[in-house]
Amino acid sequence: MSLEDLHLNLRNLASDDYDQLKSLMDAVYHDIGGAWPKHTIDKLIQEFPDGQIAIEDDGVLVGVALTVQVDYDEFSNPHKYDDLIGHREIILNDPEGDAMYGLDVLIHPDYRGYRLGRRLYEARKELCRSLNLRAILAGGRIPEYHQHAVELTPAQYIDKVSRKEIYDPILSFQLANDFQVKRLLRKYLPEDEQSRGYATLLEWNNILFEPAENVLDTRPTQVRVGAVQWQMREFASVEAALQQIEYFVDALSDYQSDFAVFPELFTTPLMGLQDRAAQKDQTAAIRFLAGFTDRFKSELSRMAVSYNINIIGGSMIEVGEDDRLYNVAYLFHRDGEVEKQLKLHITPQERRDWVIEGGDNLQVFDTDAGRVGILICYDVEFPELGRLLADQDMDILFVPFWVDTKNGYLRVRHCAQARAIENECYVVICGSVGNLPSIENLDIQYAQSAVFTPSDFAFPHDAVLAETTPNTEMIFFSDLDLTRLTVVRAEGSVTNLKDRRKDLFDLRWRDWSWKSGSKQED
């Protein structure tokens, strides 16, 4: 049969297909009893019509998948095929079931080699997702086992099939379609002499499954991020700076953003409120700037609540309890909570001119729009930090930055893109622009803010979801689909997080709580 002669159509099975279905089942299952009676198929179509899928070629039935709904907890444990069958050979469909159970997949012998079985499996998976069911289960025969039963146990046979040392027409096909063997079933179908009565319990997990719960408690899968590529400008007062910030927060909120992002140290123009001579003492000038932080924290928290938006407050200089200076990014939740992430790696300039200290804590923050991490500028150049955050199921990494030259910017950009790929997450970088020669330590900035994605088919071909015009003050928006992260982590072309060789290496965070006196050093 040539490909030109095929006219395939995927549809649901109908009751008047029974005569063709019977012929197909009798041919495929001649060794285990042949076709189901018509009343069995009619009942199955009546109770779960979407689960009965057929492929026809010019009106001729050439492939069929029969499926029922079941209770996952019951059928993910040891069971027999007869547990699915009721009185008068009625297949027991549970309309309240949270999983699908694959009964049969049949392909006409003349149509093998056209991957019709894969089409039927993919249709089942799509149905499972659309119905928000937990998984697809199946009891899989191992029809070639009888040829190896003398020298291999069923478990050894399954292992060799999974390693492709033995080919089994059913098990090999199911493994190739992302099903995993959960357990061995004994006396599953006693009349199946080829399988010696054994079967595999196979499972395909619906990674998008969401348990039923209160809608208000459900985390959204679509997240809108708005960011401000901030123009460094002179301010006549603290009030003027806050007015400019609130203008942007208001605008981002109007577009229903879940996050408003500002750059690293975006309040530094306030050092210009000192006279030029005072600014020359750089350590004193940065401590002067730190004096405004408490007020900005209070005002940004108010804005987050008032405008119903989570704010990544760039970063600001904070005087710690030890009287040392820290570069701190604040997360202002729209419910009023405030959390913070200290910059961990301090650049030579920060350390030399401003005597900034590095923090010693790293965490993922739970928000109403995903789990997020924050790495301030230089920190994104250390891949260990992104990996530690990814190990805590981070969805979005925010990187507020401040650089003066394009080569500094490219260090941040390229490292941020690497973090997105290796950790299968979104990365948002946000910087400042403009020139302020009148303020000491604040001469030039370079920025092109952007949103990066994993590099796979579900995302833009260059893994850049959005980016700004370089060196221009502007706001930009990007809609992030968290479902795509779930899919790429489980079923991507590559699965970086899943494929790590943890048998060869690992990564851990040292406990530095002894520094604050809460734990004694060993």
C-alpha positions in Angstrom: 0.0 0.0 0.0 1.5 3.4 -1.0 1.3 6.5 1.2 -0.6 8.2 -1.7 -3.5 5.8 -1.2 -4.0 6.6 2.5 -6.8 8.9 3.6 -6.6 8.6 7.4 -9.2 10.1 9.8 -9.0 10.1 13.6 -12.4 10.1 15.3 -14.4 8.5 18.1 -15.7 5.0 17.8 -19.4 4.6 17.0 -21.8 1.7 17.8 -22.3 1.0 14.0 -18.5 0.3 13.8 -19.0 -2.9 15.7 -18.8 -5.3 12.7 -15.5 -3.9 11.6 -14.2 -3.8 15.2 -15.1 -7.4 15.7 -13.2 -8.5 12.6 -10.2 -6.5 13.8 -10.3 -7.9 17.4 -10.8 -11.4 16.2 -7.7 -11.1 14.0 -5.5 -9.5 16.6 -6.7 -11.4 19.7 -7.3 -14.8 18.2 -5.1 -16.4 21.0 -7.0 -14.8 23.9 -10.6 -15.0 23.0 -11.1 -12.5 20.2 -13.6 -9.7 20.2 -15.8 -8.3 22.9 -19.5 -8.8 22.4 -21.5 -5.9 21.0 -23.3 -5.0 24.2 -19.9 -4.6 25.9 -18.7 -2.1 23.3 -22.0 -0.3 23.2 -21.9 0.2 26.9 -18.3 1.5 26.7 -19.2 4.0 24.0 -22.3 5.1 26.0 -20.4 5.6 29.3 -17.1 7.1 28.0 -17.5 8.1 24.4 -14.4 10.3 24.3 -12.2 7.4 25.4 -13.0 5.2 22.4 -10.8 6.4 19.6 -10.7 5.1 16.1 -8.6 5.6 12.9 -10.3 5.0 9.6 -9.0 4.9 6.1 -11.7 5.8 3.5 -14.3 4.6 6.0 -12.5 1.4 6.8 -11.6 0.9 10.5 -7.8 0.3 10.7 -6.9 1.3 14.3 -8.8 1.4 17.6 -8.0 2.4 21.2 -10.4 1.4 24.0 -10.2 3.2 27.3 -12.1 3.5 30.6 -11.9 5.8 33.6 -10.7 4.3 36.9 -9.7 5.2 40.4 -6.0 5.8 40.4 -5.3 4.5 43.9 -7.1 1.2 43.1 -5.6 0.4 39.8 -2.1 1.7 40.4 -1.8 -1.2 42.8 -1.7 -5.0 42.0 -4.9 -6.1 40.2 -6.1 -8.5 37.5 -7.8 -7.8 34.2 -11.0 -9.3 35.6 -11.1 -6.4 38.1 -12.2 -4.3 35.2 -15.0 -6.6 34.1 -18.5 -6.8 35.7 -21.6 -8.9 35.1 -22.2 -10.0 31.5 -18.8 -8.8 30.3 -19.6 -5.2 31.0 -16.3 -3.2 31.4 -16.5 -1.2 34.6 -16.1 2.5 33.8 -15.9 4.9 36.8 -17.2 8.3 35.7 -15.7 9.8 38.9 -12.3 8.2 38.3 -9.2 10.3 38.3 -7.2 8.2 35.8 -7.6 6.5 32.4 -7.0 2.8 31.9 -5.9 1.6 28.5 -7.8 -1.5 27.6 -6.8 -2.3 24.0 -4.9 -0.8 21.1 -5.5 -2.6 17.8 -3.9 -1.9 14.5 -4.9 -3.7 11.3 -2.0 -5.9 10.1 -1.9 -4.2 6.7 -1.4 -0.8 8.4 1.5 -1.7 10.7 4.5 0.5 10.0 2.6 3.7 9.7 2.9 4.6 13.4 -0.9 4.5 13.8 -0.4 3.2 17.4 1.5 6.3 18.3 -1.3 8.4 16.9 -3.8 6.6 19.2 -1.5 7.0 22.2 -1.0 10.7 21.6 -4.8 11.1 21.3 -5.2 9.4 24.6 -2.6 11.7 26.2 -4.4 14.7 24.9 -7.7 13.5 26.3 -6.0 12.8 29.6 -4.7 16.4 29.7 -8.0 17.9 28.6 -10.0 16.0 31.2 -7.4 16.9 33.9 -6.9 13.3 34.8 -3.9 12.2 36.9 -2.5 9.4 34.6 -3.0 6.7 32.0 -2.6 3.2 33.4 -2.4 0.0 31.4 -1.8 -3.6 32.0 0.6 -4.6 29.3 1.0 -8.1 28.0 4.6 -9.4 27.4 3.9 -11.8 24.5 7.5 -12.7 23.7 8.2 -13.8 27.3 7.4 -17.4 26.5 10.5 -17.6 24.4 12.7 -16.6 27.3 10.8 -18.0 30.3 13.3 -20.9 30.9 16.3 -18.7 31.3 14.8 -15.4 32.5 12.4 -14.4 35.3 9.7 -11.9 34.3 11.6 -9.1 36.0 14.8 -10.0 34.1 12.9 -10.1 30.9 11.4 -6.6 31.5 14.9 -5.2 32.3 16.3 -6.6 29.1 13.5 -5.2 27.0 14.0 -1.8 28.6 17.7 -2.0 27.7 16.7 -3.0 24.1 18.5 -6.3 24.4 15.2 -8.0 23.7 12.3 -6.7 21.5 8.8 -7.2 22.8 6.1 -5.8 20.4 3.9 -4.5 23.2 6.3 -3.5 26.0 8.9 -2.0 23.7 6.2 0.1 22.0 4.8 1.3 25.4 8.2 2.2 26.7 8.9 4.2 23.5 5.7 6.2 24.2 6.9 7.5 27.6 5.1 4.8 29.7 7.0 3.6 32.8 6.8 0.2 34.3 5.4 0.5 37.8 5.3 -3.1 38.8 4.9 -6.7 37.7 1.3 -8.1 37.7 0.9 -11.8 38.3 -2.0 -13.9 36.9 -3.2 -10.7 35.2 -4.6 -12.6 32.2 -4.2 -16.4 33.0 -5.2 -17.5 29.5 -2.4 -15.4 28.0 0.0 -18.3 27.6 2.6 -16.3 25.6 3.0 -13.9 28.6 2.7 -16.9 31.0 -0.1 -14.9 32.7 2.2 -12.0 33.6 1.8 -8.4 32.6 3.4 -5.1 33.4 1.6 -2.3 35.1 2.5 0.8 33.0 1.9 4.4 33.8 2.1 7.7 31.9 1.9 10.6 34.3 0.0 13.8 33.3 2.5 16.4 34.4 -0.2 19.1 34.0 -2.6 17.4 36.4 -4.1 19.8 38.9 -6.0 18.4 41.9 -9.5 19.8 42.4 -9.2 22.7 44.9 -10.6 26.1 45.6 -10.1 28.3 42.6 -8.7 31.2 44.7 -6.0 28.8 46.0 -4.9 27.7 42.6 -1.6 29.3 41.3 -2.0 30.8 37.9 -0.1 29.2 35.0 0.1 32.5 33.0 2.2 35.2 34.6 2.7 38.7 33.3 6.0 40.4 34.1 6.5 44.2 33.6 9.9 45.7 34.0 11.3 49.3 34.0 14.5 50.0 32.1 15.1 52.9 34.5 16.6 56.3 33.4 19.2 57.5 36.0 18.2 61.1 36.5 18.9 63.8 39.1 16.2 64.2 41.7 15.5 67.4 43.7 14.1 65.4 46.5 13.2 62.0 47.8 9.6 62.7 47.1 10.4 63.3 43.4 12.1 59.9 43.2 9.2 58.2 44.8 6.8 60.0 42.5 8.7 58.7 39.4 8.7 55.1 40.8 5.0 55.3 41.5 4.3 56.5 38.0 5.9 53.3 36.6 4.2 51.0 39.2 0.8 52.6 38.3 1.5 52.0 34.5 2.6 48.4 35.0 -0.5 47.7 37.2 -2.8 49.2 34.5 -1.6 46.4 32.2 -2.4 43.7 34.9 1.2 42.8 35.5 1.9 40.3 38.3 5.4 41.7 38.8 7.0 45.1 38.5 10.8 44.9 38.2 13.3 47.7 38.9 17.1 47.6 38.4 19.9 47.2 40.8 20.7 50.3 42.9 18.1 52.4 41.1 17.9 54.9 43.9 21.6 55.9 43.7 20.9 59.3 42.1 19.8 60.4 45.6 23.5 60.7 46.4 23.2 63.9 44.4 21.2 65.4 47.2 24.7 65.9 48.9 26.9 68.6 47.6 29.7 67.6 45.2 32.4 67.8 47.8 30.6 65.5 50.2 30.2 63.0 47.4 33.9 62.6 47.0 34.0 60.6 50.3 32.5 57.5 48.6 32.0 55.5 51.8 30.2 58.4 53.4 28.1 59.0 50.3 26.9 55.4 50.1 26.0 55.5 53.8 24.1 58.7 53.1 22.2 56.8 50.4 21.5 53.9 52.8 19.7 56.4 55.0 16.8 56.5 52.6 16.2 52.8 52.4 13.7 52.4 55.2 11.4 55.0 53.6 11.7 53.5 50.2 10.9 50.0 51.6 7.8 51.5 53.3 6.6 53.3 50.2 7.2 50.4 47.8 5.3 48.1 50.1 2.4 50.5 50.1 2.5 50.6 46.3 2.5 46.8 46.0 -0.6 46.6 48.1 -2.3 49.7 46.6 -1.7 48.7 43.0 -2.1 45.0 43.5 1.3 44.0 42.0 4.4 42.2 43.3 7.4 44.5 43.1 11.0 43.4 42.7 12.5 46.5 44.2 15.7 46.4 42.3 18.2 46.7 45.1 19.1 49.3 47.7 21.9 49.8 50.2 21.0 48.6 53.7 22.9 49.0 56.9 22.9 45.7 58.7 22.6 45.0 62.4 26.4 44.7 62.4 26.7 48.2 61.0 28.1 46.9 57.7 26.7 47.8 54.3 24.8 45.3 52.1 23.4 45.4 48.6 19.8 44.1 49.1 17.0 43.2 46.7 13.5 43.4 48.2 10.4 41.5 47.2 7.3 43.5 48.0 4.3 41.1 47.9 0.9 42.6 47.0 -0.4 41.1 50.3 1.9 43.4 52.3 4.7 40.8 53.0 8.3 42.0 52.4 11.2 39.6 51.8 14.8 40.2 50.8 17.7 38.7 49.0 21.2 40.0 49.7 23.8 40.2 47.0 26.2 37.4 47.7 29.2 38.2 45.4 30.5 41.7 45.6 32.4 43.2 42.7 35.9 44.6 43.3 34.5 48.2 42.8 31.8 47.7 45.4 34.2 46.2 47.8 37.0 48.8 47.2 35.0 52.1 47.0 31.9 51.4 49.1 33.0 48.6 51.4 30.0 46.5 50.6 29.7 43.1 52.2 28.3 39.9 50.7 25.3 38.2 52.2 25.2 34.5 53.2 21.6 33.4 52.5 19.9 32.2 49.3 16.2 31.2 48.9 13.3 30.8 46.6 10.3 33.0 47.3 6.7 31.7 47.1 4.5 34.2 45.4 0.9 34.1 44.1 2.4 34.0 40.6 5.1 31.4 40.9 8.2 30.5 42.8 10.9 33.1 42.1 14.5 33.7 42.9 16.6 36.9 42.8 20.2 37.2 41.9 21.7 40.7 41.8 23.8 41.4 38.8 27.3 39.8 39.5 25.6 36.9 41.3 24.1 35.5 38.0 27.7 34.9 36.8 28.0 32.1 39.4 26.1 29.1 38.0 26.0 27.3 41.3 23.5 29.8 42.7 21.0 29.3 39.8 21.3 25.5 40.2 20.6 25.7 44.0 17.5 27.8 43.2 16.4 25.4 40.5 16.7 22.6 43.1 14.0 24.4 45.0 11.6 24.4 42.0 12.2 28.0 40.9 10.0 29.2 38.0 11.3 32.7 37.4 14.7 34.2 38.1 14.9 38.0 38.4 18.3 39.6 37.8 18.3 43.4 38.6 21.6 44.7 37.3 23.7 47.9 37.0 26.7 48.0 34.6 28.6 50.8 33.0 29.8 49.3 29.7 28.6 46.9 27.1 31.1 44.2 27.9 29.9 44.3 31.5 26.3 44.0 30.2 27.2 41.1 27.9 28.6 39.2 30.9 25.3 39.5 32.7 23.2 38.7 29.6 25.1 35.6 28.5 25.2 34.2 32.0 21.5 34.9 32.4 20.8 33.1 29.2 22.9 30.1 30.4 20.9 30.0 33.7 17.6 29.9 31.7 18.8 26.9 29.6 20.6 24.9 32.3 17.9 25.4 34.9 14.8 25.3 32.6 13.4 28.5 33.9 12.5 32.0 32.8 15.2 34.7 33.6 14.3 38.4 33.6 17.1 40.9 33.6 16.4 44.6 34.2 19.0 47.4 34.1 19.3 51.2 34.2 20.4 53.6 31.5 21.6 57.3 31.2 24.6 59.4 32.1 24.9 61.6 35.2 28.3 63.2 35.2 27.2 65.7 37.9 27.0 62.9 40.5 30.2 61.2 41.7 30.3 57.4 41.2 27.3 57.6 38.7 28.8 58.5 35.4 27.4 56.0 32.8 25.1 53.0 32.4 24.4 50.5 29.7 21.4 48.2 29.6 19.2 46.2 27.3 16.7 44.5 29.6 15.2 41.2 28.5 13.4 37.9 29.3 15.1 34.6 28.5 13.7 31.2 28.2 14.9 27.6 27.9 16.0 26.8 24.4 13.4 24.3 23.1 10.5 24.1 20.6 7.9 25.5 23.0 9.9 28.8 23.2 11.2 31.4 20.8 13.8 30.1 18.4 16.5 32.3 19.9 15.3 31.7 23.5 14.6 35.5 23.9 11.0 36.2 24.8 11.2 40.0 25.0 13.9 42.7 25.1 14.1 46.4 25.1 15.7 49.0 22.9 19.3 49.5 24.3 19.9 52.6 26.4 16.4 54.0 26.3 14.1 54.5 29.2 11.0 52.3 28.7 8.8 49.7 30.2 8.3 46.3 28.7 6.0 43.4 29.3 6.2 39.6 28.8 3.7 36.8 29.4 5.3 33.8 30.9 3.6 30.4 30.6 4.6 28.3 33.6 3.0 25.2 32.0 5.6 25.2 29.3 8.3 24.9 32.0 6.5 21.8 33.4 6.4 20.3 30.0 10.0 21.0 29.0 11.3 19.7 32.3 9.6 16.4 31.7 9.4 16.0 28.0 11.8 18.5 26.4 14.3 17.7 23.6 16.8 17.7 26.5 15.9 17.6 30.2 18.8 19.2 31.9 17.5 19.0 35.5 16.3 15.4 35.2 19.5 14.2 33.5 22.1 15.4 35.9 24.5 12.7 37.0 23.9 13.0 40.7 25.8 9.7 41.1 28.9 11.6 40.1 28.5 15.0 41.7 26.2 17.1 43.9 25.8 20.6 45.1 25.0 21.8 48.6 24.6 25.1 50.5 26.7 25.4 53.6 25.0 26.4 56.9 26.4 29.7 58.0 23.9 30.3 60.7 26.7 30.1 63.3 27.9 33.5 62.1 24.8 35.1 63.7 25.2 33.1 66.8 22.2 30.8 66.2 24.4 27.8 65.7 27.8 26.9 67.1 30.6 26.4 64.6 31.8 22.7 64.5 
